[in-house]
Every structure is written in structure tokens, then in C-alpha cells.
Amino acid sequence: MRVHNFSAGPATMPLEVLERARDEMTDWRGSGMSVMEMSHRSKEFVGIAAEAEARLRSLLQVPEDYAVLFLQGGATGQFAGIPLNLTAPGAAAAYVNTGAWSAKAIGEAKKYVDVRVIADEKDSNYASVPAEGTLEVPGDAAYLHYTLNETIGGVEFPYVPDAGEVPLVTDASSTILSRPLDVTRFGVIYAGAQKNLGPSGITVVIVRRDLLNRAREDVPGALDWSAMAQADSMLNTPPTLAWYLVGLVLEWVEQQGGLTEMGRRNQAKADLLYGAIDGSDFYSNPVEPAARSWMNVPFLVPDPALEKPFVAAAAEAGLSGLGGHRSVGGMRASIYNAMPIEGVQALVDFMTDFEKQNG
Ligand SMILES: *Cc1c(COP(=O)(O)O)cnc(C)c1O
């Protein structure tokens, strides 16, 4: 029996994708072998890779003047990859701090660039984003980085910041493909796959091609966007199985109706869960309503001593992965594309029962 899995990442995948992968596991479409046994240079795998890229381009409407890379090292690798690819030593870059993942990106970037934190949400206890139109990007910044969705804090930008002529870089790890996004507003969009795109082990980087000539000479090959773009992301052996699975997830998103439909469903799921939280005196979510994430919903019970019993009883009821991040405690429900509204409804029903018994 499969549970409803609310884990933040690695996270739930569409059952249809898992079943398809199972059916193709030992003999991928008559090739006589599994995808993980194929040479990455074989025409079969090159086809799988190209098809995944084409589907991602089509879903997100990525223009031709952007490269789409499939890399390793996670979003964390790109925390270093961004300054190494976009700046010369001694340069400055602007960052917005909206929470834990912003802070990690900033910490890593400080090894390589003069980081200017131009907005920090500490006064709101990282429960909001800067008001639209308030960011002032220094003219000498090589780029502006922000975290589109804070997976731990449950804070999501409801707008795309205006960085003027400065390239805009965003960590979209936990929200990519959850709704339409205007790629043309960005210089770079990057995302680890294990939230909304597939399994862990592969990271998508979408980069405007005019930014591919700014790398430092000592950028490691595995993080070198330009070299990777020239080599179709196969400068070295790529994570072939993960790449294939991302392709299956992209096909599934297409079959569901693409990003407009995903956005409609995700908004309905988020409305259902936030509605239940706001409608109760027992549960609470600290995030300013306009900045609430559609993907990661942290919530609290009145007495922290009830957190462990909540998570344990939920697991008994087939609702898995509801413990908050180890750094913040509380509870968190991650409701990515692959989480059906039935799963969110089951959680809301469980929450109502738990409140009756413990409220
Ligand atoms: C999960 C996550 C990361 C870290 O991803 P890794 O693949 O573990 O490096 C970075 N940023 C955000 C927003 C995330 O959700």
C-alpha cells in the first residue's frame, strides 16, 4: 500500500511514472537492457536526454537563446557554480535573504564574491518577502540572486523581482513546474530535481546563452556551464537513470495538461490546506498570506509536546513525512505536483480529528 508522502525532498513521484519505469526497467523499449546499463553515448540514451530537454523547453517555454543543462552536485553545487560562472575574482553580487536556503546560497557565494545582501527578511522572522518594487540592486552587481521558494520556511515570491539590467538568478528547486514562469525575466534558473522534477542526483540549470562567457578560468569542469552546454551536459558521465526519470515526470506533467493545469491544481491544494489551518484555533502558519508557498506548508500546534504524537499518528494513518525540518521543528506538508488533492484532503481530515482529540 502506498502512503501519502509529504516529504520535502526526495519527495513523492507520480505513481504512473514509477510504474512505467518498473515496466521498462529490465528492457527499455526493446533495447535489451535497462537505461542504467546503457552507454550515455548510445543513440538510445542520447535520445532519452534530448527528449527530456525538449519537454522541459516546451513546458516552460524556454526560448532558444537559453541553454538547458542537466548537472550533478545539487542546488548546493550551483551555490558555488553561480559565482564561478558569472563573476571575476573581486566582483560583487547582490543577494536577497528570505530564509534558510537563501542563507546557504549566500554562505557559499561568500567564498567567491563580495556578497551584498540587499534585503533580509529577519524582521519578519523570515515569514515574508520584500515588497514588490523595493529592491535596490547596486549597479556593479554581477547578478541578483533570490530563492523563489523557501522550502523550509514555506515562503514563496508571488512576483518576479525587477533587477533592471542586472541578470536575475533564482533557486527554483522546490517550485519549478508548479505553475507557469516567465523564463525570459531570468538570466539563470536552477533547480535540484528531487522536489518537483524527479529523483535526486540531477540538477537543471537554465541559463541565458549570453551569460556563458563570464566564467572564471579555474571553474571546475563539472560546474562549467559553458563547457557543459557545448558537451550537451555530457562532459563527464551524467546521472543517466535520474535524467530518464525526469523525462518521464515531464511527460506526465504534459499529459496532466502542462503548467497552467498544474498551477490550477496546486492553488486548489494550497487553498484547501491553508484554509483548514486558518479556520482552526489549533493550527497556525506564520507566513504572510501573500507570500505563502504553494508547495511547502509549515504549521504548528499550540503545544510543541503534541508535535511528535501528531507526526506518529499521521504516519499510522498513512500520511508520511510530516515532521518539520530538523532546524525548525513543527510540522511541514510538502504538496508538490505529484501529491493529489485526495492526499491533501486526507491530511485535512486527519488534522480535524487530531484537533478534536487534543484541542
Ligand atoms: C532542497 C533545496 C536545496 C538543496 O538541494 P541539494 O540538491 O540538496 O543541494 C537548495 N535550495 C532549495 C530551495 C531547496 O529546496
PDBQT file of the ligand as one rigid body, heavy atoms in Angstrom, charges set to zero:
ROOT
HETATM    1  C1  LIG A 401      16.476  21.196  -1.385  1.00  0.00    +0.000 C 
HETATM    2  C2  LIG A 401      16.892  22.566  -1.717  1.00  0.00    +0.000 A 
HETATM    3  C3  LIG A 401      18.242  22.894  -1.933  1.00  0.00    +0.000 A 
HETATM    4  C4  LIG A 401      19.355  21.888  -1.769  1.00  0.00    +0.000 C 
HETATM    5  O1  LIG A 401      19.345  20.962  -2.782  1.00  0.00    +0.000 OA
HETATM    6  P1  LIG A 401      20.508  19.869  -2.877  1.00  0.00    +0.000 P 
HETATM    7  O2  LIG A 401      20.127  19.148  -4.126  1.00  0.00    +0.000 OA
HETATM    8  O3  LIG A 401      20.407  19.021  -1.643  1.00  0.00    +0.000 OA
HETATM    9  O4  LIG A 401      21.784  20.565  -2.981  1.00  0.00    +0.000 OA
HETATM   10  C5  LIG A 401      18.558  24.176  -2.285  1.00  0.00    +0.000 A 
HETATM   11  N1  LIG A 401      17.609  25.123  -2.420  1.00  0.00    +0.000 NA
HETATM   12  C6  LIG A 401      16.301  24.854  -2.215  1.00  0.00    +0.000 A 
HETATM   13  C7  LIG A 401      15.288  25.935  -2.379  1.00  0.00    +0.000 C 
HETATM   14  C8  LIG A 401      15.908  23.564  -1.863  1.00  0.00    +0.000 A 
HETATM   15  O5  LIG A 401      14.620  23.299  -1.675  1.00  0.00    +0.000 OA
ENDROOT
TORSDOF 0
